[in-house]
């Protein structure tokens, strides 16, 4: 569905899951102003990675910067290579402080898989 101003109205796919309404856009993308600087896709809680299939669905549906909001690790970086970035916290900390070596390894793993 769309509002009168052409904004997309989201509908639930399942409990706590959202997807864009499938109706075609009535306005050209290049004429629309984005409402957000980026879209964040997260897992259910801290350290939980997003569902890779849902992440791919969002990547396909939006033409905006897309960030992994939780759960990005060296081991799963390839699953989220289509992301424009990530918000990393827990996975790069040691003893409650950000560890520069962990940040470097995570960034390298993400970039080596094609992540931006």
Secondary structure, 3 states (H helix, E strand, C coil): CECCCCCECCEEEECCEEECCCCCCCCCHHHCCCCCCCEEECCCCCCCCCCHHHHHHHHHHCCCCEEECCCCCCCCHHHHCCCCEECCCHHHEECCEECHHHHHHHHHHHHHCCCC
